[in-house]
C-alpha cells in the first residue's frame, strides 16, 4: 500500500508526544504535551486525500544496493510495543536486509534507534521549551544516548503501570493486555504538567474535548490513578465551555466548532469522581451539536450528560422514548431518528434507573446489528464503518446491566478493530478492519478501561 502517513501507534509519557505510522515514520510530533504545538506539518486533510509529501516528518531510509529506500518499499513490515511500555518497535525486511527501528520519548526527548543487519545506528531529537515559548532543535547523538532515552522511557512506563489497580483475578490474559495498553495510551495522551488530554496524536484531533477528557478522568480514577484523574478534572474545570467544542493544551478555545451540549455534564461527572466541586456554569444542552458533531438539535446524548450538571429531571429523557415497549431514540420527539448508542450513558456514567429497561432494549438491539468490528454510533448513521468508542461504552453499560454475554461480544469486536500493537482506532473499515481515522483514540481506550473494570472488578 502507499505510505498513509497516518499514525498507528503513539510514544510518550505526557511530555513530547510522537505518532508513528505503520511504516515506522514519525508523522506527528507535539510539544509541550500531546495537545501542544505541532513540530511536524501533516494536515489531516492531506492524509485523507493521500497527498502527503513523501518526505513529511521523520522518514527512515535503508540503503539496499545503491538505493536509499523508505520502509513502505519493504517486503514485510510489523509493528509492536515493548511489553508494558509506550516504546514502539518496527521490524522490516527489504530483500535480504533486515531492519529494526525503536522509538521512545522520555520527557522532552525523542530517540530513534535503528539496527540494520545487526549494526546499530542511533539518532535522537531534543525539543526544548521555556515558559510560553516553544523553541525546538534537533540533534544527532550517539548510540549510548539513544539507548539511554529508550531505557528511561521503558522504565518510567513500567513503573507507572505498576501503580494500576489490577483487574479481578479471573480476568483473561487478553483483558489484562487491553487494560494495560489502554492505560499506557492515556498516559501518552495526557499532559503530565497541565492535565490536558488530547483526543489523539493527529492534526485536528490533538485538542481537548471535555467529553473525551472527562471519560479519561473517569478511567484514571477507576484504575487507581487518582492524582492523574484530579489533574485532568482541574484542567477541565478551568475551561470556558460556552466558547467552543474543543480547546488547546493551554486552555484557549479552538474556533470552528460551536460548544457541544454535553460539555458541562462530562466535566461534572469527572469532578465528582475525585471529589472536586462540579462546574458553577451549566451549558444549555438544547439546540446544540452532540457527540456525533452534526447539526444542532435536541439530542439524547446531550440530555443525558446535562442531567448530572443541573439535576436528574428524568422526565426530559422520556421525550426520547418511542415504540412499545419503549426504546431510546436520538432526536427528541422523532421516532424515526433511530436508536442511539448514547443510551448507554443513562446507565454509566449518568445513571437514570427509571430508564434502565429502555436502555437495555436499545443497546441489545444495537448489539444485535454489530459488525465483526463493532457498532455504528446510531441507526441513522450514514456510513457503515464501526466506531470503537460507541462499541466500548455500550459494553460498559451492558456489563453494568448484567448483560455480560452481550458486553463480551462487543469487546470481542473491539479487540478485532485494534491494530496488531493493540491501539484502538476511532473507526475502522467495516469489511477489513483497517483503521480509517485517528489511531489510537483516547476516548475509546478510556471506555475500554471502564468496561473491563465493570466486567472484572
Secondary structure by P-SEA (a helix, b strand, c coil): cccccccccccccccbbbbbcccccccccccccccccccccccaaaaaaccccccccbbbbbbccccccccccccbbbbbccccccbbbbbbbcccbbbbbbbbbcccbbbbbbbcccbbbbbbbbbbbccccccbbbbbbcaaaaaaaaaaaaaaaaaaaaacccccccccaaaaaaaaaaaaaaaaaccccccbbbcccccccccccaaaaaaaaaaaaaacaaaaaaaaaaaaaacccccccccccccccccccccccaaaaaaaaaaaaacccccccccccccccccccccccccaaaaaaacccccccccccccccccccbbbbcccccccccccccccccccccccccaaaaaaaaaaaaaaaccccccccccccccccccaaaaaaaaaaaaaacaaaaaaaaaaaaaaaccccccccccccccccccccccccaaaaaaaaaaaaaacc
